[in-house]
Amino acid sequence: MIHLDQAATSHPKPPTVLAAIRDWYERLGVSGDRGDSSLCREVRQKVAATRARLGELVGLPAQRVAFTSGATESLNLALRAVLRGGDKVLTTAFEHGSAVRPLRALQRERGLRVEVLPPAGGGLDAGAAAAALAALRPRLFVFTHASNVTGALFDAAALCDLARRHGALTLLDASQTAGLFDIAVGADLVAASAHKGLHGPPGLGFLAAREGLDLPPQKQGGTGSAAALDEHPPTWPAAFEAGTPDTPAILGLGAALQWLDAEGRGHLCATALERRAELIELLRRRPGVRLLEPPGPRTPVLSFVHEGLDPAEIGAMLDAAGVHVRTGFHCAPWIHRHLGTETAGTVRMSPGPFVSAADVRTAAAAVAG
Ligand SMILES: Cc1ncc(COP(=O)(O)O)c(C=O)c1O
């Protein structure tokens, strides 16, 4: 099967990721922070190395990086920890359900005021963001680094800077960009998945917070440290990690980060962008296809609709031709009314670095004319 769904999850995983996971199940089998045997010490060192590399990637200290079950959990924890009753929040029309839904829930629970920045020319306009920040004076600006529907990539560093100047904290959802682009953009909090561009296993993500940002733990439980106390420790990363961690997944991510460094993030991203450009070129020639092309920088993600066929029908044709894509709304509930795709969503193709030019030709040819 040709995998054109990297925006949902990367496939295949590098062989070293599988080997690291397997090594945990076959040989290691313990948590780093639950004991002091030589096995625990070995695992502890591997987990620490993974945390340290993530810290470098987000530009925050390793100790301020907590492992979570994914970007969804990271966003939920961060929003719940930061927002208090009556707070104002600025966000964007591009957000994923993992930000939209906790925001809506908190709006009901805590009476938040949530303002949504609409897209401008397919992207986010810094002037409009500045005006919204000045008018609303929000406590938090939460935004995705890139649209998981159109691939539009935003200038996160400029947006974080603007927010800071208007006294707002920033929570960056880097799920679509981690492993592909620079995510050390000066955000106060960064949430991301391990299993997309980072090429790690699913069910793992992280939340990173800048030093000095004191946030109350949102889950309480075992941490392996301060175990005699009945209060959950407020110190990071334990503050945001409760319960037995998914150690095999963390070690898998550690191997993925080493693989990314060895291959070169820029090179992998450029390959995927090349495949995206080839897809665009070929799809443009297919009758009935309308590409939803944002101007400006983008990730290796593209969406299109067809004038005669529903996205699900195109998805079924591609499936029959051995191509896996995603169709529908892609868990981004707000953006479709701006794209005019609110009825059935889009067909999304998101190539990763393992996709070949021949794969791209097979996929484009399978889209009915
Ligand atoms: C922009 C964005 N944010 C958050 C998520 C949620 O990530 P996870 O499913 O790993 O929790 C996704 C995944 O689809 C995403 O694309």
The ligand as an SDF file (V2000), in Angstrom:
LIG
                    3D

 16 16  0  0  0  0  0  0  0  0999 V2000
   -2.5790   19.7510   14.1120 C   0  0  0  0  0  0  0  0  0  0  0  0
   -2.7920   18.5430   14.9850 C   0  0  0  0  0  0  0  0  0  0  0  0
   -2.8930   18.6980   16.3130 N   0  0  0  0  0  0  0  0  0  0  0  0
   -3.0750   17.6510   17.1360 C   0  0  0  0  0  0  0  0  0  0  0  0
   -3.1780   16.3690   16.6580 C   0  0  0  0  0  0  0  0  0  0  0  0
   -3.4240   15.2470   17.6240 C   0  0  0  0  0  0  0  0  0  0  0  0
   -2.3390   14.4020   17.7040 O   0  0  0  0  0  0  0  0  0  0  0  0
   -2.4440   12.9920   18.4760 P   0  0  0  0  0  0  0  0  0  0  0  0
   -3.4910   12.2060   17.7530 O   0  0  0  0  0  0  0  0  0  0  0  0
   -1.0940   12.4300   18.3560 O   0  0  0  0  0  0  0  0  0  0  0  0
   -2.8440   13.2650   19.8520 O   0  0  0  0  0  0  0  0  0  0  0  0
   -3.0770   16.1480   15.2800 C   0  0  0  0  0  0  0  0  0  0  0  0
   -3.1790   14.7720   14.7340 C   0  0  0  0  0  0  0  0  0  0  0  0
   -3.9090   14.4580   13.8460 O   0  0  0  0  0  0  0  0  0  0  0  0
   -2.8860   17.2630   14.4110 C   0  0  0  0  0  0  0  0  0  0  0  0
   -2.8020   17.1190   13.0900 O   0  0  0  0  0  0  0  0  0  0  0  0
  1  2  1  0
  2  3  1  0
  2 15  2  0
  3  4  2  0
  4  5  1  0
  5  6  1  0
  5 12  2  0
  6  7  1  0
  7  8  1  0
  8  9  2  0
  8 10  1  0
  8 11  1  0
 12 13  1  0
 12 15  1  0
 13 14  2  0
 15 16  1  0
M  END
$$$$
